[in-house]
Amino acid sequence: MSAPEAEFTQWLLARGLLTPAQLRVVQAEQQATGVALDTLLLRLGFVSAAALQQQPVSTAVPVLGALRRQVSDPRLLALLPRELAIRHAAFPLAFDADSGTLDLAMSRPHDNVALAHIRQQGGARCRQLRTHQAAAADIAQAIGRAYGHAAAVDGALRALDGASAEVIGRAPVDGNPVVQLVDSLIADAAARDASDIHLEPEQTFVRIRYRLDGVMQLFRTLDKRHWPAMLTRLKILSGMNIAETRAPQDGRFSQSPDGRRLDVRAATQPTLHGENLVLRLLDRQREYLSLDGLGLPDAQQALLRALSARPAGILLVTGPTGSGKTTTLYAVLSLLDSTALNIMTLEDPVEYPMPGIRQTSITDNVKLDFASGIRSLMRQDPDAILVGEIRDADTAAMAFRAAMTGHQVFATLHAPTALGVLPRLLDLGVCRDTLVGNVSGILGQRLVRRLCPHCRQADRPDAGERRLLGVSDDEICLYRPRGCEACLGSGYRGRFMVAELLRIDADIDAAIGRHDDPASLRRLAKARGFSELAEQGCARVLAGDTSLEEIIRTIDLSERR
């Protein structure tokens, strides 16, 4: 534990925000994992985010995590050019568009000349600077990481273009331009917070695309003559058979760009113009979200807290692939007291490690599936069980058996809506008598892109848009994407969750038991305060958080037309 961290823990102890026993747990976890103090305090539930924000400046423990592990959003870097960052030993941490406040890590936070230059560079958007003391060496390392990856990709491509066929075809070793290109590409994608890298061969070139905020974006193209060596390098890293080109293959490997532990899952697919390859990036050091971080409205958040506190029953989360269901379940698990409860998970695979929770991955275990895994966990004396996905009748039966025998069960299920989960469970063979009294609640969710605060454009909706939004006032204002340097031209920056949360109370249980039709169940749920995805999404459009086009892309609004 560093000196500033030790000072901060003393500050927390003096104010009763942390107990000595909790401090010992934090110290042990930090020694074992190397995770930053503020991250551990939030993960273990010992200190709230609000308490972290009250810390004195002198402690210099950034709420966003230790600077040496942070990779800033490249879109944030537009506010502070690399040359200026180097000259003044400053690094941008965050920007609040509403207040115009730019958070900076600086080695000399009281250098008024430097602050004036930085404020001038930020322009009219940057009305206030908030500085955080940091070591010059840590800032220099962060600058090298955040500003250098795209340039490294360019440099590797130039080296590759100038290399001879003999050099390109040589076995990959450090210094080989193919190795440099692959490493730089993965580091660049990770720095941009991409979830996937798509390498797509065409007839004469290879297209490289990133999935950013859930949407595919073109990164660049490269000469197809370089693709065989690049593909071979990635196959070797992934443990694939380099001679097999006609059948799909899967593999995985680890990389450590900028000191971050990155797990990469690779998958090939034969296509007309060669083997397509997709890399899924998982940052093992990324902080999972707390419930506060999901961005739910206060009423939904309070209800979700209440449902997760029930001593038994099953809480289900539904949504399409990539909608953040696992992240939501992690946030719910973070509400539970892992020191007093035995919490166990079955995941395919384990995405992020959670201190104090026993996590089991079933991906590579041919003798263990979700159904047999639940049966095995029941012999481990669990209090709470997370099931990565209910995908068949056996898993559904075992999950409900666990819920009926006094366990908290949290699981995901594929269904179009929260109300659509009930017929889906019936299709999986769960009888109505089993459903009644055992389902605590159902959350349906989507991930929606947030409008870039730097460039969103105000506009008046037309009659059709007002009808979709359910408003008649032609004076209302909504916002549309435009695109700027900060958002890489997409018009969006980051994502948030839009959710519908159905509480299964006695009246809804009775309706399920009576075999009420879906329309009757829906009317009953809405009468009891249930707000559907379409309503929640349109409310976020009217609040200026996203565009109507984005809601139409992610949520079915057909009934509102």
C-alpha positions as CSV (number, residue, x, y, z in Angstrom):
1,M,0.0,0.0,0.0
2,S,1.5,3.3,-1.1
3,A,1.9,6.3,1.3
4,P,-1.1,8.2,-0.2
5,E,-3.3,5.1,0.1
6,A,-2.2,4.6,3.7
7,E,-3.0,8.3,4.4
8,F,-6.5,7.8,2.8
9,T,-7.2,4.7,4.9
10,Q,-6.4,6.7,8.0
11,W,-8.8,9.4,6.9
12,L,-11.5,6.8,6.4
13,L,-10.8,5.1,9.8
14,A,-10.9,8.5,11.6
15,R,-14.4,9.2,10.2
16,G,-15.8,5.8,10.9
17,L,-16.2,5.0,7.2
18,L,-13.9,2.0,7.4
19,T,-13.4,-0.5,10.3
20,P,-10.1,-2.0,11.3
21,A,-11.4,-5.4,10.4
22,Q,-12.3,-4.2,6.9
23,L,-8.9,-2.6,6.5
24,R,-7.2,-6.0,7.2
25,V,-9.4,-7.6,4.6
26,V,-8.5,-4.9,2.1
27,Q,-4.8,-5.2,2.8
28,A,-4.8,-8.9,2.3
29,E,-6.8,-8.6,-1.0
30,Q,-4.5,-5.9,-2.2
31,Q,-1.4,-7.9,-1.4
32,A,-2.9,-10.9,-3.3
33,T,-4.3,-9.1,-6.3
34,G,-2.4,-5.8,-6.6
35,V,-5.7,-4.1,-7.3
36,A,-5.9,-0.4,-6.5
37,L,-7.2,0.6,-3.0
38,D,-10.2,2.6,-4.3
39,T,-11.2,-0.3,-6.6
40,L,-11.1,-2.8,-3.8
41,L,-13.1,-0.6,-1.4
42,L,-15.9,-0.4,-4.0
43,R,-15.7,-4.1,-5.0
44,L,-15.9,-5.3,-1.4
45,G,-18.7,-2.9,-0.6
46,F,-16.8,-1.3,2.3
47,V,-17.0,2.3,1.0
48,S,-19.5,4.0,-1.3
49,A,-18.5,5.9,-4.4
50,A,-19.8,9.1,-2.6
51,A,-17.3,8.5,0.2
52,L,-14.4,8.1,-2.3
53,Q,-15.3,11.4,-3.9
54,Q,-15.0,13.1,-0.5
55,Q,-11.4,12.2,-0.1
56,P,-9.0,15.0,0.6
57,V,-6.8,16.1,-2.4
58,S,-3.7,15.5,-0.4
59,T,-4.2,11.8,-0.5
60,A,-4.0,11.8,-4.3
61,V,-5.8,8.5,-4.8
62,P,-7.7,9.0,-8.1
63,V,-11.3,7.6,-8.0
64,L,-10.9,6.4,-11.6
65,G,-8.1,4.0,-10.4
66,A,-4.4,4.1,-10.3
67,L,-2.9,6.2,-13.1
68,R,-0.3,3.6,-14.0
69,R,-3.0,1.1,-14.9
70,Q,-5.4,3.6,-16.5
71,V,-5.8,3.7,-20.3
72,S,-7.7,6.8,-21.2
73,D,-10.5,6.9,-23.7
74,P,-8.7,8.1,-26.9
75,R,-11.6,10.4,-27.5
76,L,-10.7,12.3,-24.4
77,L,-7.1,12.9,-25.7
78,A,-8.5,15.4,-28.2
79,L,-8.8,17.9,-25.3
80,L,-5.0,17.7,-24.6
81,P,-2.6,17.1,-27.5
82,R,0.3,14.8,-26.9
83,E,2.9,17.6,-27.2
84,L,1.2,19.7,-24.6
85,A,0.8,16.7,-22.3
86,I,4.5,15.9,-22.5
87,R,5.5,19.6,-22.0
88,H,3.5,20.1,-18.9
89,A,3.5,16.5,-17.5
90,A,-0.2,16.3,-17.6
91,F,-2.7,13.6,-18.5
92,P,-6.5,13.9,-19.0
93,L,-8.5,11.6,-16.7
94,A,-12.2,12.7,-17.3
95,F,-14.3,15.4,-18.8
96,D,-17.7,16.5,-17.5
97,A,-19.4,18.2,-20.4
98,D,-22.2,19.7,-18.3
99,S,-19.9,21.7,-16.0
100,G,-17.1,21.9,-18.5
101,T,-14.7,20.4,-16.0
102,L,-11.6,18.6,-17.1
103,D,-9.9,16.3,-14.6
104,L,-6.1,16.2,-15.0
105,A,-3.3,14.2,-13.4
106,M,-0.3,16.6,-13.1
107,S,3.1,16.4,-11.5
108,R,3.0,20.1,-10.9
109,P,-0.7,20.9,-10.3
110,H,0.0,24.5,-9.1
111,D,1.8,25.5,-12.3
112,N,-0.4,28.4,-13.4
113,V,1.3,28.8,-16.8
114,A,0.7,25.1,-17.6
115,L,-2.9,25.4,-16.5
116,A,-3.5,28.4,-18.7
117,H,-2.1,26.7,-21.7
118,I,-4.2,23.6,-21.1
119,R,-7.4,25.6,-20.5
120,Q,-6.7,27.6,-23.8
121,Q,-6.3,24.3,-25.7
122,G,-9.6,23.0,-24.3
123,G,-11.4,26.1,-25.7
124,A,-14.9,27.1,-24.8
125,R,-15.8,23.6,-23.7
126,C,-13.2,23.5,-21.0
127,R,-14.3,26.1,-18.4
128,Q,-12.7,24.5,-15.3
129,L,-9.6,22.4,-14.5
130,R,-9.5,20.0,-11.6
131,T,-6.0,18.7,-10.9
132,H,-4.8,15.5,-9.1
133,Q,-1.2,15.2,-8.0
134,A,0.7,12.3,-9.6
135,A,4.3,11.2,-10.1
136,A,5.9,12.5,-13.3
137,A,7.1,8.9,-14.1
138,D,3.5,7.6,-13.9
139,I,2.2,10.4,-16.1
140,A,5.0,9.8,-18.7
141,Q,4.1,6.1,-18.8
142,A,0.4,6.9,-19.2
143,I,1.1,9.3,-22.1
144,G,3.2,6.7,-23.8
145,R,0.5,4.2,-23.6
146,A,-2.5,6.3,-24.5
147,Y,-1.1,8.4,-27.3
148,G,1.3,5.9,-28.8
149,H,-0.7,2.9,-30.0
150,A,-2.2,4.2,-33.3
151,A,1.2,5.5,-34.3
152,A,2.7,2.1,-33.5
153,V,0.3,0.4,-35.8
154,D,1.2,2.9,-38.6
155,G,4.9,2.2,-37.9
156,A,4.5,-1.5,-38.0
157,L,2.6,-1.3,-41.3
158,R,5.4,0.9,-42.8
159,A,8.0,-1.6,-41.7
160,L,5.9,-4.4,-43.2
161,D,5.5,-2.6,-46.5
162,G,9.3,-2.2,-46.6
163,A,10.2,-5.7,-45.5
164,S,11.3,-8.4,-47.9
165,A,9.2,-11.5,-48.4
166,E,11.9,-13.5,-46.6
167,V,11.6,-11.3,-43.5
168,I,7.8,-11.4,-43.6
169,G,7.8,-15.2,-43.9
170,R,10.4,-15.8,-41.3
171,A,9.3,-17.4,-38.0
172,P,7.7,-14.8,-35.8
173,V,10.1,-13.4,-33.3
174,D,10.4,-10.1,-31.4
175,G,11.4,-7.4,-33.9
176,N,9.6,-9.1,-36.8
177,P,7.2,-6.5,-38.3
178,V,4.3,-9.0,-38.3
179,V,4.7,-9.5,-34.5
180,Q,4.9,-5.7,-34.0
181,L,1.7,-5.2,-36.1
182,V,-0.3,-7.8,-34.2
183,D,0.9,-6.5,-30.8
184,S,0.2,-2.9,-31.7
185,L,-3.2,-3.7,-33.2
186,I,-4.4,-5.4,-30.0
187,A,-2.9,-2.7,-27.8
188,D,-4.7,0.0,-29.9
189,A,-8.0,-1.8,-29.8
190,A,-7.7,-2.2,-26.0
191,A,-6.9,1.4,-25.5
192,R,-10.0,2.4,-27.5
193,D,-12.0,0.0,-25.3
194,A,-13.0,-2.1,-28.3
195,S,-14.8,-5.4,-27.4
196,D,-13.8,-7.2,-30.7
197,I,-11.3,-6.9,-33.6
198,H,-12.6,-8.2,-36.9
199,L,-10.0,-9.1,-39.6
200,E,-11.9,-9.6,-42.8
201,P,-10.1,-10.7,-46.1
202,E,-11.5,-9.4,-49.4
203,Q,-10.2,-10.1,-52.8
204,T,-7.3,-7.7,-52.8
205,F,-7.1,-6.3,-49.2
206,V,-7.9,-7.1,-45.6
207,R,-10.4,-4.9,-43.7
208,I,-9.8,-4.3,-40.0
209,R,-12.8,-3.3,-38.0
210,Y,-13.3,-2.7,-34.2
211,R,-16.6,-3.1,-32.3
212,L,-16.9,0.1,-30.3
213,D,-19.9,0.8,-28.1
214,G,-21.6,-2.2,-29.7
215,V,-21.2,-0.9,-33.3
216,M,-18.7,-2.0,-35.9
217,Q,-16.4,0.8,-37.1
218,L,-13.7,0.6,-39.8
219,F,-10.2,1.1,-38.4
220,R,-8.1,0.6,-41.6
221,T,-7.2,-1.8,-44.4
222,L,-4.0,-3.5,-45.3
223,D,-2.5,-5.1,-48.3
224,K,-3.7,-8.7,-48.6
225,R,-0.2,-10.0,-49.2
226,H,0.5,-9.4,-45.5
227,W,-2.5,-11.4,-44.4
228,P,-1.0,-15.0,-44.5
229,A,1.9,-14.1,-42.1
230,M,-0.4,-12.1,-39.8
231,L,-3.0,-15.0,-39.7
232,T,-0.2,-17.5,-39.0
233,R,1.0,-15.3,-36.1
234,L,-2.4,-15.1,-34.6
235,K,-3.0,-18.9,-35.0
236,I,0.3,-19.7,-33.3
237,L,-0.6,-17.4,-30.4
238,S,-4.1,-19.0,-30.1
239,G,-2.8,-22.6,-30.2
240,M,-4.6,-23.3,-33.5
241,N,-3.4,-25.7,-36.3
242,I,-1.8,-23.3,-38.8
243,A,-2.2,-25.9,-41.6
244,E,-6.0,-26.1,-41.2
245,T,-7.6,-23.6,-43.5
246,R,-10.9,-25.3,-44.4
247,A,-12.6,-25.7,-41.0
248,P,-13.4,-23.2,-38.3
249,Q,-11.1,-23.1,-35.3
250,D,-11.2,-21.5,-31.8
251,G,-8.3,-20.6,-29.5
252,R,-7.2,-18.1,-26.9
253,F,-4.1,-16.3,-25.6
254,S,-3.1,-13.6,-23.2
255,Q,-1.5,-10.2,-23.9
256,S,-0.3,-7.5,-21.5
257,P,-0.5,-4.2,-23.3
258,D,0.5,-1.4,-21.0
259,G,0.6,-3.8,-18.0
260,R,-3.0,-4.8,-18.3
261,R,-3.9,-8.5,-18.4
262,L,-5.9,-9.0,-21.5
263,D,-7.4,-12.4,-22.4
264,V,-8.1,-12.8,-26.1
265,R,-10.4,-15.3,-27.6
266,A,-9.8,-16.0,-31.3
267,A,-12.1,-17.7,-33.8
268,T,-11.5,-18.3,-37.5
269,Q,-14.1,-18.9,-40.2
270,P,-13.4,-20.0,-43.8
271,T,-14.9,-17.5,-46.3
272,L,-14.8,-16.9,-50.1
273,H,-11.6,-14.8,-49.9
274,G,-9.8,-16.6,-47.1
275,E,-10.0,-17.2,-43.4
276,N,-11.9,-14.5,-41.4
277,L,-10.7,-14.0,-37.9
278,V,-12.4,-12.4,-34.9
279,L,-10.6,-11.5,-31.6
280,R,-12.7,-11.0,-28.5
281,L,-10.9,-8.8,-25.9
282,L,-11.5,-9.3,-22.2
283,D,-9.7,-7.0,-19.8
284,R,-9.2,-9.0,-16.6
285,Q,-8.3,-5.9,-14.7
286,R,-11.4,-3.9,-15.7
287,E,-13.6,-3.0,-12.7
288,Y,-17.1,-4.5,-12.9
289,L,-19.8,-2.0,-12.3
290,S,-21.6,-1.4,-9.0
291,L,-25.4,-1.1,-9.1
292,D,-25.0,2.6,-9.0
293,G,-22.8,2.4,-12.1
294,L,-25.5,0.8,-14.2
295,G,-27.3,4.1,-14.6
296,L,-30.7,2.8,-13.7
297,P,-33.4,5.3,-12.6
298,D,-33.7,5.6,-8.8
299,A,-37.0,3.7,-8.7
300,Q,-35.7,0.7,-10.7
301,Q,-32.5,0.7,-8.7
302,A,-34.4,0.6,-5.4
303,L,-36.6,-2.2,-6.6
304,L,-33.6,-4.2,-7.9
305,R,-31.9,-3.8,-4.5
306,A,-35.1,-5.1,-2.8
307,L,-35.4,-8.1,-5.1
308,S,-31.7,-9.1,-4.7
309,A,-32.2,-9.0,-0.9
310,R,-34.8,-11.7,-0.9
311,P,-33.4,-14.8,0.9
312,A,-34.7,-17.2,-1.8
313,G,-36.1,-17.3,-5.3
314,I,-34.8,-16.6,-8.8
315,L,-34.0,-13.3,-10.3
316,L,-33.8,-13.4,-14.1
317,V,-32.1,-11.1,-16.5
318,T,-32.9,-11.2,-20.2
319,G,-31.7,-9.4,-23.4
320,P,-29.9,-10.1,-26.6
321,T,-26.2,-11.2,-26.8
322,G,-23.9,-8.3,-25.9
323,S,-26.6,-6.4,-23.9
324,G,-24.6,-6.5,-20.6
325,K,-26.6,-9.2,-18.8
326,T,-23.5,-10.6,-17.1
327,T,-22.4,-7.1,-16.0
328,T,-25.8,-6.6,-14.4
329,L,-25.6,-9.9,-12.5
330,Y,-22.1,-9.0,-11.3
331,A,-23.5,-5.6,-10.1
332,V,-26.2,-7.5,-8.2
333,L,-23.8,-9.9,-6.7
334,S,-21.7,-6.9,-5.4
335,L,-24.7,-6.1,-3.2
336,L,-24.4,-9.3,-1.3
337,D,-22.1,-9.7,1.7
338,S,-19.5,-12.2,0.5
339,T,-17.9,-12.4,3.9
340,A,-21.2,-13.7,5.5
341,L,-22.5,-15.7,2.5
342,N,-21.2,-18.5,0.3
343,I,-21.7,-17.1,-3.2
344,M,-20.9,-19.4,-6.2
345,T,-21.1,-18.9,-9.9
346,L,-21.2,-21.0,-13.1
347,E,-20.1,-19.0,-16.1
348,D,-19.3,-19.7,-19.8
349,P,-16.6,-18.5,-19.3
350,V,-15.7,-16.6,-16.2
351,E,-15.4,-13.0,-17.6
352,Y,-14.1,-11.1,-14.6
353,P,-12.8,-12.3,-11.2
354,M,-14.7,-11.2,-8.1
355,P,-13.0,-11.3,-4.7
356,G,-14.7,-13.5,-2.2
357,I,-16.8,-15.3,-4.7
358,R,-16.2,-18.9,-5.9
359,Q,-16.4,-18.8,-9.7
360,T,-16.4,-21.8,-12.0
361,S,-15.9,-21.7,-15.8
362,I,-17.6,-24.5,-17.8
363,T,-16.1,-23.6,-21.2
364,D,-13.3,-26.0,-21.2
365,N,-14.8,-28.6,-18.9
366,V,-16.5,-31.3,-21.1
367,K,-17.7,-33.1,-17.9
368,L,-19.5,-30.1,-16.6
369,D,-22.5,-28.2,-18.0
370,F,-24.9,-25.7,-16.4
371,A,-27.3,-28.4,-15.2
372,S,-24.7,-30.7,-13.7
373,G,-22.8,-27.7,-12.4
374,I,-25.9,-26.5,-10.4
375,R,-26.3,-30.0,-9.0
376,S,-22.6,-30.0,-8.0
377,L,-22.8,-26.5,-6.4
378,M,-25.8,-27.6,-4.3
379,R,-23.4,-29.9,-2.5
380,Q,-21.1,-26.9,-1.7
381,D,-23.6,-25.4,0.8
382,P,-24.2,-22.2,-1.2
383,D,-26.3,-19.3,-0.1
384,A,-26.5,-17.7,-3.6
385,I,-25.8,-19.1,-7.1
386,L,-25.3,-17.3,-10.4
387,V,-26.1,-19.3,-13.5
388,G,-24.5,-17.8,-16.6
389,E,-27.4,-18.9,-18.9
390,I,-30.5,-21.1,-18.7
391,R,-30.4,-22.5,-22.1
392,D,-32.1,-25.9,-21.8
393,A,-34.8,-27.8,-19.8
394,D,-32.3,-29.5,-17.5
395,T,-30.7,-26.3,-16.5
396,A,-34.1,-24.6,-15.9
397,A,-35.2,-27.5,-13.8
398,M,-32.1,-27.4,-11.6
399,A,-32.2,-23.6,-11.3
400,F,-35.7,-23.7,-10.0
401,R,-34.9,-26.6,-7.7
402,A,-32.2,-24.5,-6.1
403,A,-34.6,-21.6,-5.7
404,M,-37.3,-23.8,-4.2
405,T,-34.9,-25.1,-1.6
406,G,-34.0,-21.8,0.0
407,H,-31.3,-20.4,-2.3
408,Q,-30.9,-17.1,-4.0
409,V,-30.5,-17.8,-7.7
410,F,-29.5,-15.2,-10.3
411,A,-29.5,-16.2,-14.0
412,T,-29.8,-15.0,-17.6
413,L,-32.2,-16.2,-20.2
414,H,-32.8,-15.3,-23.8
415,A,-36.2,-13.8,-24.4
416,P,-37.4,-10.7,-26.2
417,T,-38.8,-8.9,-23.2
418,A,-39.2,-9.3,-19.4
419,L,-42.8,-10.6,-19.9
420,G,-41.5,-12.9,-22.7
421,V,-39.5,-14.8,-20.1
422,L,-42.6,-16.5,-18.7
423,P,-43.6,-18.3,-21.9
424,R,-40.0,-19.1,-22.6
425,L,-39.7,-20.9,-19.2
426,L,-42.9,-22.8,-20.0
427,D,-41.3,-23.8,-23.4
428,L,-38.4,-25.1,-21.4
429,G,-40.7,-27.4,-19.4
430,V,-41.0,-25.4,-16.2
431,C,-44.6,-25.9,-15.0
432,R,-46.8,-23.0,-13.8
433,D,-47.0,-24.4,-10.3
434,T,-43.2,-24.2,-10.1
435,L,-43.2,-20.6,-11.5
436,V,-45.7,-19.4,-8.9
437,G,-43.9,-18.1,-5.8
438,N,-40.4,-18.8,-7.0
439,V,-39.6,-16.0,-9.4
440,S,-38.6,-12.8,-7.6
441,G,-38.4,-10.6,-10.6
442,I,-37.4,-10.3,-14.3
443,L,-35.2,-7.6,-15.7
444,G,-35.1,-7.0,-19.5
445,Q,-32.3,-4.7,-20.8
446,R,-30.6,-3.2,-23.8
447,L,-27.3,-1.3,-24.1
448,V,-27.8,2.1,-25.8
449,R,-25.1,4.4,-27.1
450,R,-24.9,7.8,-25.4
451,L,-24.8,10.9,-27.5
452,C,-21.4,12.6,-27.6
453,P,-21.7,15.7,-25.3
454,H,-19.2,17.6,-27.4
455,C,-21.1,17.6,-30.7
456,R,-24.8,16.5,-30.2
457,Q,-27.2,18.7,-32.2
458,A,-30.5,20.1,-30.9
459,D,-33.4,19.7,-33.2
460,R,-37.2,19.7,-33.3
461,P,-38.9,16.4,-33.9
462,D,-41.4,16.0,-36.8
463,A,-44.9,14.6,-36.3
464,G,-43.9,11.0,-36.8
465,E,-41.1,11.3,-34.2
466,R,-43.5,13.0,-31.7
467,R,-45.9,10.1,-32.1
468,L,-43.1,7.6,-31.4
469,L,-42.1,9.6,-28.3
470,G,-45.6,9.9,-27.1
471,V,-45.6,13.7,-26.9
472,S,-47.8,16.3,-28.7
473,D,-45.8,19.4,-27.9
474,D,-44.1,20.6,-31.1
475,E,-41.8,22.8,-29.0
476,I,-39.9,20.0,-27.4
477,C,-36.2,19.6,-28.2
478,L,-34.4,16.3,-28.9
479,Y,-30.8,15.7,-29.9
480,R,-29.2,14.1,-32.9
481,P,-25.6,12.7,-33.5
482,R,-23.3,14.8,-35.5
483,G,-19.7,13.5,-35.1
484,C,-16.5,15.1,-34.0
485,E,-12.9,14.3,-33.1
486,A,-13.8,13.5,-29.6
487,C,-16.2,10.7,-30.6
488,L,-14.2,9.6,-33.7
489,G,-17.0,10.9,-35.9
490,S,-19.6,8.5,-34.7
491,G,-21.7,11.1,-32.8
492,Y,-21.8,8.8,-29.7
493,R,-19.5,8.2,-26.8
494,G,-20.1,5.3,-24.4
495,R,-23.2,3.3,-23.6
496,F,-25.8,3.1,-20.8
497,M,-28.4,0.6,-19.9
498,V,-32.2,0.9,-20.7
499,A,-34.2,-1.6,-18.6
500,E,-37.6,-2.8,-17.7
501,L,-38.0,-4.4,-14.3
502,L,-40.9,-6.7,-13.5
503,R,-41.6,-7.5,-9.8
504,I,-43.5,-10.8,-9.5
505,D,-45.8,-10.1,-6.6
506,A,-48.8,-12.1,-5.3
507,D,-51.2,-10.7,-7.9
508,I,-49.0,-11.5,-10.8
509,D,-48.3,-15.0,-9.3
510,A,-52.0,-15.6,-9.1
511,A,-52.4,-14.5,-12.7
512,I,-49.7,-17.0,-13.8
513,G,-51.4,-19.7,-11.8
514,R,-54.8,-18.9,-13.5
515,H,-53.2,-19.3,-16.9
516,D,-54.0,-15.6,-17.8
517,D,-53.1,-14.8,-21.4
518,P,-50.1,-12.6,-22.1
519,A,-52.2,-9.5,-22.8
520,S,-53.9,-9.8,-19.5
521,L,-50.6,-10.2,-17.7
522,R,-49.2,-7.2,-19.4
523,R,-52.2,-5.0,-18.4
524,L,-51.9,-6.2,-14.8
525,A,-48.1,-5.5,-14.7
526,K,-48.6,-2.0,-16.2
527,A,-51.3,-1.3,-13.7
528,R,-48.8,-2.2,-10.9
529,G,-46.2,0.3,-12.2
530,F,-44.3,-1.8,-14.8
531,S,-42.6,0.5,-17.4
532,E,-41.6,-1.2,-20.6
533,L,-38.4,-0.8,-22.6
534,A,-40.0,1.4,-25.2
535,E,-41.2,3.8,-22.5
536,Q,-37.9,3.9,-20.8
537,G,-36.0,4.4,-24.0
538,C,-38.2,7.2,-25.2
539,A,-37.7,8.9,-21.8
540,R,-34.0,8.8,-22.3
541,V,-34.4,10.4,-25.7
542,L,-36.4,13.3,-24.2
543,A,-33.8,13.7,-21.5
544,G,-31.1,14.2,-24.2
545,D,-29.1,11.1,-23.3
546,T,-29.4,9.4,-26.7
547,S,-31.0,9.8,-30.1
548,L,-34.4,8.5,-31.3
549,E,-32.5,6.7,-34.1
550,E,-30.4,4.8,-31.5
551,I,-33.6,3.7,-29.6
552,I,-35.2,2.5,-32.8
553,R,-32.0,0.5,-33.5
554,T,-32.0,-1.3,-30.2
555,I,-35.7,-1.4,-29.0
556,D,-38.9,-2.4,-30.8
557,L,-41.1,0.6,-31.1
558,S,-43.5,-0.9,-33.6
559,E,-46.5,-0.6,-31.2
560,R,-46.0,3.1,-30.9
561,R,-46.1,3.8,-34.6
